[in-house]
Amino acid sequence: MIDRSGALASWARREAGVAGGDWQIVSGDASFRRYFRLQEPRLQESRLQEPRLQKPPSQAAGSGPDNRSWIAVDAPPERENSGHFVALSRALRERGIPTPEVYAADLQQGFLLLEDFGDTLLLSKLNPQSVAAYYRDAMSLLAQWQAIAALPVSLSGYEPARLQMEMELFPTWLLEQHLRRPFDAREQAIYQQFMKRLLANAAEQPIVLCHRDFHSRNLMLRDGQRTPGVIDFQDAVWGPATYDLVSLLRDCYIEWPANRVREWALQYRDRYVGSGGRAVGDAEWLRWFDWMGLQRHLKILGIFARLHHRDGKRGYLKDLPLTLRYCISVAEQYPELQAFADWLRINVAARLGSNGEVKR
């Protein structure tokens, strides 16, 4: 495989007007994109060069007054639609959503140069004492996001066929690939009926702009800014009203007491209704929220297993137990889903270790 990082580094330095500067990998993610930080240590060393950017680049978190920093993205064009990312980022920024500004783009090569939001993920600052304030700000941002009624960028809808296809990742990748457990015809029929319940639940909900991964690893805390910055938004769709809320409150990377999650969910409902959303009672909203979470978490169980087995990204296995625990704890609260909760406990949880590995 050709290493594209050298070509990306040369392109990024040229676009930023930086002769040298530090270059380091920031991270990959669950997609095929890779992220690098280009940082010019001291402005004085390159004062003769005028940056080609239209606006001054952002300063990275923790950088000094003489530092400039950018994020360079390698998004292979055969795998990633960078043109959509650029157009959507611009449209969201125009509507007040803090996404990284795109300073330069080479869509043919799949290279982007972005504003640097720093390294502070919301996840790194969450604890029992801080979470209420941080989630208040995050839910304010979510309300602003969901208030967007139209965009000049074409987005698909979260259609039932797509939601069902996502849930089918669970038996394909977690059961059959990871646990090496067959999914027999009787179980398949039961699962089909279970999926129909969840799809009907999603169909009841108002349609809003849906990030699809609105959680603590995609919200960035920026120096001097109360509102988190939003990343990894390129897969946004028009979808059910509780989808992003459950992504935040039942985050697959951190867990909160069930009573606090319920309180936050209802607080957001009050805000949603108060902003002109459809009136909905406590029980109905919580069912929307809970069952939407079941759809999402079954999908994620399959995705985490796929990332390990297909893509060699082993680090996601450790997040399987929490995601599975969400599914069991939610399903057992509803009499019509109790049998599925029992099946998960016996056939999946009992075979999965605390690190996500299969028990021997």
Summary of the structure (lengths in Angstrom):
residues: 360
radius of gyration: 21.7
end to end distance: 35.3
largest distance: 72.4
contacts: 1114
relative contact order: 0.10
helix: 48%
strand: 13%
